[in-house]
Structures are given as structure tokens and as C-alpha cells.
Amino acid sequence: MSKGLRLSEKWFRRGLWLVAVVFASFLIGLGGTVVGDLPRVEAPLQLDDYLDRNAAEALRAQVAAAERAQSAAEDALEQARLQRDKARSETAAERETFDNWLATRSATQQAEHNPEVVRRTQALDALKQRERQAQQAVQAQQQAHLDARQGAAAARQRLSALEDGGYQRMQQAMRRVELRVFLYRLALTLPLLVAAGWLFARKRKSTWWPFVWGFIFFALFAFFVELVPYLPSYGGYVRYVVGIVVTVLVGRYAIVALNRYLERQRQAEALPDQQRRKDLSYDVALARLAKGVCPGCERAVDLKNEAIDFCPHCGIGLFDHCGACSTRKSAFARFCHACGTPAEASGTASAAPH
């Protein structure tokens, strides 16, 4: 169709398409803001709203107390281990000193060192006793730490069991909220889609077509981007059912539209040649000729073959001769390309030259 337009008209149309796109972008921005704020209509969900608060608070207090006891037991166990390691180190050092002293005494065989042997032995026994006490303290702290850890684990398990039930109830509530928010989006976008369909059917070629197409772009974006991704699934049933319904509706519309088009074409092809060419839009005829198809039936025709003046499929005249200069020209041309005589003023000559 653009081949029949004036250069300035082409640029005006491109500018109007730009207006349509800009108009659609602002509508999409506004619609996205509105749709994005729709979840705020619903109150935010919290886990505590679906729990026995008294029981939950009591269990949380038990968990906190058990964790504090576990932390204290860990600190005490660490201190006990340090004391045990210190006692072991002192005992080892004393034993090494004692062994060295015994070796020296055996070499000198001095009898006056016997009381010293007793004293050193007693000191070593005392260190061993301290080491045993430190080991017992470590064992006691290990038991206390184990008890605290088991107590904290049991308290956390009871709290987790309580919260699991709350999570399940909250998930059910979240699904209901998601469904309501989707219905809000549907209530907002479905009328837009219906309005866009009506505008496409009735107003897409009107004077204000840039705004019509801008609104259509906006409605399609709102439906397929702002609505469809938030379609509830419920195991896929909802999505598949909606997909089937949309496919059936679109398919039915396409089938009905095709049958109507074929019926219109059949009726048009039954009309006289002059009436058919008169009913065809000039721009539509030029666009179809530019594609190498018949303007009447839209079937392929070899337009470069100068022996073909009529469509071999529907019989509509494709070429005739100027009434003034007898030049072969397109039957849909408004002026003769050889002499410039208007087609209506000169009349239509026969398909073959006189």
C-alpha cells in the first residue's frame, strides 16, 4: 500500500505510528503502576497470624533459654578443657623434672637425697590428682553441654512442628490472596482487551487511528505481560484450561473470519468486471499488484507477461489500453502513464489495441 502514497504522506504516517507507540508506552507505564500496586490492596501475611500465639511465645522462650544454656555450657566446657590441658602440662613438666633428678641421684648415689624423693613423689601425685579432677570437670561439662544441646534441639523441634502447621495454613491463605489479586488484574485488563477488540474491529482505520492502535498495543501488553504471568496454576489445571479456552476462541474467530472472507470473495468474483474494480480501494489494488497477486482474488499472477490482461483465476481485468493513446496500462491506474489522460475521462478501451 505504501507504493501508492505520496512521499510526504509516508512520513506523516510514520510520524503517526510513532505517536501510537509513544501513546502506548505512556499507557503501559500507567497501567504497570496500577497493576503493580494492586497487591497492596491485600494485607501482608505473617506466620504469627496462623499460630497459637501463647504456645508459640512459650516455645520460643524455651528455645531461647535452651540456646543460652547451650552457649554457657560450651563456654564452661572450653574453660574446663583449658584447665585440664594446663594440669596435664604441669604434670608432664613435673614428671620430666623428677625423672631427670632421679637419673642424677642414681649417678651420685647420695643417701641424703631420699627425703627429696619422697617430697617430689608426693608433689607429682598431687599434680596427677589435679589432672584427674580437671578431667572429671571436663566430663561433667561435656554432659551438661550435651544435655543443653539436646534440650535446645527438642525445643526447636516442638516449635518447628507448631510452625509447620502455621506455614500450611499461611500457604493456603497466600493462594487465596494470589487468586484475589489475579481477579483484580483480570477485572482491570479484560475490559481493556474487550475495548481494544472493539476498536480494532470498528475504528482502526478512522481519523484517530494512532490513538486507537496505541490503546490496542497497551491492552495487549496489559493482558499478556501484566496478567498472564500471574495466572494461578493449581497444578497446571488453570493454565491449561485457560490456554484451551483462549485457543478455542481465537481458532473459532479465525475460522469464522476465513469463511466470511471466502464468502465475500465468492460474491465479489460473481460481480461484473467494472463493478469489481470500482469496489476495490485504489491503495489496496496497488498494494496487491506490488506483491504480484491479483487485486480481485489475491492469487499469484505473472504481471510481467504482456499477454495476460485478465486474471486467469477470477477474470478481473488487470490491464487495458488508454482511450486517448491506446497505450497498455494498469486497469487500476487513475491516469495513463504515457499521456497522462485520466482513466475516467478517456474511458476504458478494449483489452486489445484497435
C-alpha positions as CSV (number, residue, x, y, z in Angstrom):
1,M,0.0,0.0,0.0
2,S,2.9,2.4,0.6
3,K,3.8,2.4,-3.1
4,G,0.6,4.4,-3.8
5,L,1.3,7.0,-1.1
6,R,2.9,10.4,-1.6
7,L,6.4,10.9,0.0
8,S,5.1,13.4,2.5
9,E,2.1,11.1,3.3
10,K,4.6,8.3,4.0
11,W,6.5,10.4,6.5
12,F,3.3,11.6,8.1
13,R,2.1,8.0,8.5
14,R,5.5,7.1,10.1
15,G,5.1,10.0,12.5
16,L,1.6,8.9,13.4
17,W,2.9,5.4,14.1
18,L,5.5,7.0,16.3
19,V,2.6,8.8,18.1
20,A,0.8,5.5,18.5
21,V,3.9,3.8,20.0
22,V,4.6,6.8,22.4
23,F,0.9,6.9,23.4
24,A,1.0,3.1,24.1
25,S,4.3,3.5,26.1
26,F,2.7,6.0,28.5
27,L,-0.4,3.9,28.8
28,I,1.7,0.9,29.6
29,G,3.7,2.8,32.2
30,L,0.5,4.0,33.9
31,G,-1.1,0.5,33.7
32,G,2.0,-1.1,35.1
33,T,2.0,1.3,38.0
34,V,-1.6,0.5,38.8
35,V,-1.2,-3.3,38.4
36,G,1.9,-3.2,40.5
37,D,0.1,-1.5,43.3
38,L,-2.8,-4.0,43.2
39,P,-1.2,-6.5,45.7
40,R,-1.2,-3.6,48.3
41,V,-5.0,-4.0,48.5
42,E,-4.4,-7.2,50.5
43,A,-2.9,-7.1,54.0
44,P,0.6,-8.7,54.2
45,L,0.5,-12.2,55.7
46,Q,2.6,-13.1,58.7
47,L,3.2,-16.5,60.2
48,D,2.1,-15.5,63.7
49,D,-1.4,-14.8,62.4
50,Y,-1.8,-18.6,61.8
51,L,-0.3,-19.8,65.1
52,D,-1.4,-20.3,68.7
53,R,0.5,-17.2,69.9
54,N,0.7,-18.2,73.5
55,A,2.1,-21.6,72.7
56,A,4.4,-20.1,70.1
57,E,5.8,-17.5,72.5
58,A,6.3,-20.1,75.3
59,L,8.2,-22.4,72.9
60,R,10.3,-19.5,71.6
61,A,11.2,-18.6,75.1
62,Q,12.2,-22.2,75.8
63,V,14.3,-22.3,72.6
64,A,16.0,-19.0,73.6
65,A,16.6,-20.2,77.2
66,A,17.9,-23.6,75.9
67,E,20.2,-21.8,73.4
68,R,21.6,-19.6,76.1
69,A,22.2,-22.6,78.3
70,Q,23.9,-24.4,75.4
71,S,26.1,-21.4,74.8
72,A,27.0,-21.2,78.5
73,A,27.8,-24.9,78.6
74,E,30.0,-24.5,75.6
75,D,31.9,-21.7,77.3
76,A,32.2,-23.7,80.5
77,L,33.4,-26.8,78.6
78,E,36.0,-24.8,76.9
79,Q,37.3,-23.4,80.2
80,A,37.3,-27.0,81.7
81,R,39.3,-28.2,78.7
82,L,41.8,-25.4,79.2
83,Q,42.2,-26.3,82.9
84,R,42.7,-29.9,82.0
85,D,45.3,-29.1,79.4
86,K,47.1,-26.9,81.9
87,A,47.1,-29.7,84.6
88,R,48.4,-32.2,82.1
89,S,51.2,-29.8,81.1
90,E,52.2,-29.2,84.7
91,T,52.1,-32.9,85.4
92,A,54.3,-33.7,82.4
93,A,56.8,-31.0,83.3
94,E,57.0,-32.2,86.9
95,R,57.4,-35.8,85.8
96,E,60.2,-34.8,83.4
97,T,62.0,-32.9,86.2
98,F,61.5,-35.8,88.5
99,D,62.9,-38.3,86.0
100,N,65.9,-36.1,85.4
101,W,66.5,-35.7,89.2
102,L,66.3,-39.5,89.7
103,A,68.8,-40.1,87.0
104,T,71.2,-37.6,88.7
105,R,70.6,-39.2,92.1
106,S,71.3,-42.7,90.6
107,A,74.6,-41.4,89.3
108,T,75.8,-39.8,92.6
109,Q,74.3,-42.5,95.0
110,Q,73.8,-39.8,97.6
111,A,71.7,-41.2,100.5
112,E,70.8,-37.7,101.8
113,H,68.5,-37.3,98.8
114,N,66.0,-39.9,100.0
115,P,63.6,-37.4,101.7
116,E,63.7,-35.3,98.5
117,V,62.5,-38.4,96.6
118,V,59.5,-38.7,98.9
119,R,58.7,-35.0,98.6
120,R,59.0,-35.0,94.8
121,T,56.8,-38.1,94.5
122,Q,54.2,-36.5,96.7
123,A,54.2,-33.4,94.6
124,L,53.8,-35.5,91.4
125,D,50.9,-37.4,93.0
126,A,49.2,-34.1,93.8
127,L,49.6,-32.9,90.2
128,K,48.1,-36.2,88.9
129,Q,45.2,-35.7,91.3
130,R,44.6,-32.2,90.0
131,E,44.8,-33.6,86.4
132,R,42.2,-36.3,87.3
133,Q,39.9,-33.6,88.8
134,A,40.3,-31.5,85.7
135,Q,39.4,-34.4,83.5
136,Q,36.3,-35.1,85.7
137,A,35.3,-31.4,85.3
138,V,35.6,-31.7,81.6
139,Q,33.5,-34.8,81.6
140,A,30.8,-33.1,83.7
141,Q,30.8,-30.1,81.4
142,Q,30.5,-32.4,78.4
143,Q,27.5,-34.0,79.9
144,A,26.0,-30.5,80.7
145,H,26.7,-29.4,77.1
146,L,25.1,-32.5,75.7
147,D,22.0,-32.0,77.9
148,A,21.7,-28.3,76.9
149,R,22.1,-29.2,73.2
150,Q,19.5,-31.9,73.4
151,G,17.2,-29.6,75.3
152,A,17.6,-26.9,72.6
153,A,17.1,-29.4,69.8
154,A,13.9,-30.7,71.5
155,A,12.6,-27.2,72.0
156,R,13.3,-26.2,68.4
157,Q,11.6,-29.4,67.2
158,R,8.5,-28.6,69.1
159,L,8.5,-25.0,67.8
160,S,9.1,-26.3,64.2
161,A,6.2,-28.7,64.5
162,L,4.0,-25.8,65.6
163,E,5.2,-23.5,62.8
164,D,4.8,-26.2,60.2
165,G,1.0,-26.2,60.7
166,G,1.1,-22.4,60.6
167,Y,3.0,-22.4,57.4
168,Q,0.5,-24.7,55.8
169,R,-2.4,-22.5,56.8
170,M,-0.5,-19.4,55.6
171,Q,0.3,-21.0,52.2
172,Q,-3.4,-21.7,51.8
173,A,-4.2,-18.1,52.6
174,M,-1.5,-16.9,50.2
175,R,-3.0,-18.9,47.4
176,R,-6.4,-17.3,48.1
177,V,-4.7,-13.8,48.2
178,E,-2.9,-14.6,44.9
179,L,-6.3,-15.6,43.3
180,R,-8.0,-12.4,44.5
181,V,-5.1,-10.3,43.2
182,F,-5.3,-12.1,39.9
183,L,-9.0,-11.4,39.8
184,Y,-8.3,-7.7,40.4
185,R,-5.9,-7.8,37.5
186,L,-8.4,-9.6,35.3
187,A,-11.1,-7.1,36.2
188,L,-8.8,-4.4,35.1
189,T,-7.3,-5.9,32.0
190,L,-10.2,-7.8,30.5
191,P,-12.4,-4.7,29.8
192,L,-9.3,-3.1,28.2
193,L,-8.9,-6.2,25.9
194,V,-12.6,-6.1,25.0
195,A,-12.4,-2.4,24.3
196,A,-9.3,-3.0,22.2
197,G,-11.1,-5.7,20.2
198,W,-14.0,-3.3,19.5
199,L,-11.6,-0.5,18.5
200,F,-9.7,-2.9,16.2
201,A,-12.9,-4.0,14.5
202,R,-14.6,-0.6,14.2
203,K,-12.1,2.2,14.5
204,R,-8.6,1.0,13.3
205,K,-9.0,2.9,10.1
206,S,-10.7,6.0,11.5
207,T,-9.2,9.5,11.6
208,W,-7.8,8.9,15.1
209,W,-6.2,5.6,14.3
210,P,-2.8,6.4,16.0
211,F,-4.6,6.6,19.4
212,V,-6.7,3.5,18.5
213,W,-3.6,1.5,17.8
214,G,-1.8,2.9,20.8
215,F,-4.6,1.7,23.0
216,I,-4.6,-1.7,21.3
217,F,-0.9,-2.1,21.9
218,F,-1.4,-1.1,25.6
219,A,-4.3,-3.6,26.0
220,L,-2.3,-6.5,24.5
221,F,0.7,-5.7,26.7
222,A,-1.6,-5.4,29.8
223,F,-3.1,-8.8,29.1
224,F,-0.1,-10.9,28.0
225,V,2.5,-9.2,30.3
226,E,0.6,-7.9,33.3
227,L,-2.0,-10.6,33.6
228,V,-0.9,-14.0,32.0
229,P,2.3,-14.4,34.0
230,Y,0.3,-14.1,37.3
231,L,-2.3,-16.7,36.2
232,P,-2.8,-19.1,39.1
233,S,-1.6,-22.7,38.3
234,Y,-3.1,-25.1,40.8
235,G,-1.0,-27.9,39.4
236,G,-1.3,-26.6,35.9
237,Y,-5.0,-27.2,35.6
238,V,-6.0,-23.5,35.5
239,R,-3.2,-22.6,33.0
240,Y,-4.1,-25.5,30.6
241,V,-7.8,-24.8,30.8
242,V,-7.3,-21.1,30.1
243,G,-5.0,-22.0,27.3
244,I,-7.5,-24.3,25.8
245,V,-10.3,-21.7,26.1
246,V,-8.2,-18.9,24.6
247,T,-7.1,-21.2,21.7
248,V,-10.7,-22.3,21.0
249,L,-11.9,-18.7,21.0
250,V,-9.1,-17.5,18.8
251,G,-9.4,-20.5,16.5
252,R,-13.2,-20.1,16.2
253,Y,-12.7,-16.4,15.3
254,A,-10.1,-17.3,12.7
255,I,-12.3,-20.0,11.2
256,V,-15.4,-17.7,11.1
257,A,-13.3,-14.9,9.7
258,L,-11.9,-17.1,7.0
259,N,-15.3,-18.4,5.9
260,R,-16.6,-14.9,5.8
261,Y,-13.7,-13.8,3.7
262,L,-14.1,-16.7,1.3
263,E,-17.8,-15.9,1.0
264,R,-17.1,-12.2,0.3
265,Q,-14.6,-13.2,-2.3
266,R,-17.0,-15.6,-3.9
267,Q,-19.7,-12.9,-4.1
268,A,-17.2,-10.3,-5.4
269,E,-16.0,-12.6,-8.1
270,A,-19.6,-13.1,-9.3
271,L,-19.9,-9.3,-9.9
272,P,-19.2,-7.7,-13.3
273,D,-15.6,-6.7,-14.0
274,Q,-16.3,-2.9,-13.9
275,Q,-18.2,-3.2,-10.6
276,R,-15.4,-5.3,-9.0
277,R,-12.7,-2.8,-10.0
278,K,-14.8,0.1,-8.8
279,D,-15.3,-1.6,-5.4
280,L,-11.6,-2.2,-4.9
281,S,-9.7,0.5,-3.0
282,Y,-7.0,2.2,-5.1
283,D,-4.4,1.7,-2.4
284,V,-5.4,-1.9,-1.8
285,A,-5.2,-2.6,-5.5
286,L,-1.7,-1.1,-5.8
287,A,-0.5,-3.0,-2.7
288,R,-1.7,-6.3,-4.2
289,L,-0.2,-5.6,-7.6
290,A,3.1,-4.8,-5.9
291,K,3.1,-8.2,-4.4
292,G,2.5,-9.9,-7.7
293,V,-1.1,-11.1,-6.9
294,C,-4.4,-10.4,-8.4
295,P,-6.2,-7.4,-6.7
296,G,-9.5,-9.3,-7.0
297,C,-8.8,-12.8,-5.8
298,E,-5.3,-12.4,-4.3
299,R,-3.9,-15.4,-6.3
300,A,-0.5,-15.2,-7.9
301,V,-0.4,-13.8,-11.4
302,D,2.6,-13.2,-13.8
303,L,2.1,-9.5,-14.2
304,K,5.2,-9.2,-16.3
305,N,3.7,-11.3,-19.0
306,E,2.3,-8.8,-21.6
307,A,0.0,-11.5,-23.0
308,I,-2.0,-11.5,-19.7
309,D,-4.6,-8.8,-19.5
310,F,-7.1,-10.6,-17.3
311,C,-6.7,-12.7,-14.2
312,P,-6.8,-16.4,-15.2
313,H,-8.4,-17.3,-11.8
314,C,-11.2,-14.8,-11.4
315,G,-11.4,-13.0,-14.7
316,I,-11.0,-9.4,-13.4
317,G,-9.3,-7.0,-15.8
318,L,-5.7,-6.3,-14.9
319,F,-4.6,-4.3,-17.9
320,D,-6.4,-2.2,-20.5
321,H,-5.5,0.5,-23.1
322,C,-5.7,4.2,-22.8
323,G,-8.7,5.6,-24.7
324,A,-6.5,8.5,-25.9
325,C,-3.2,7.0,-26.9
326,S,-4.0,3.2,-26.8
327,T,-1.0,2.5,-24.5
328,R,-1.3,-0.6,-22.5
329,K,-1.6,0.3,-18.8
330,S,-2.9,-1.0,-15.5
331,A,-6.6,-1.2,-15.3
332,F,-6.5,0.3,-11.8
333,A,-4.3,3.3,-12.8
334,R,-6.1,6.7,-12.4
335,F,-4.0,8.2,-15.2
336,C,-2.3,6.9,-18.3
337,H,1.4,6.7,-17.7
338,A,2.1,7.6,-21.4
339,C,-0.1,10.6,-22.0
340,G,-1.4,11.5,-18.5
341,T,-5.1,11.2,-19.6
342,P,-7.4,10.5,-16.7
343,A,-8.8,7.0,-16.9
344,E,-12.3,8.1,-16.2
345,A,-12.2,10.9,-18.8
346,S,-10.8,8.8,-21.6
347,G,-13.0,5.8,-20.9
348,T,-11.7,2.2,-20.9
349,A,-10.6,0.8,-24.2
350,S,-10.7,-2.8,-25.1
351,A,-8.1,-5.1,-23.8
352,A,-6.5,-5.4,-27.3
353,P,-5.3,-2.4,-29.3
354,H,-7.5,-1.2,-32.1
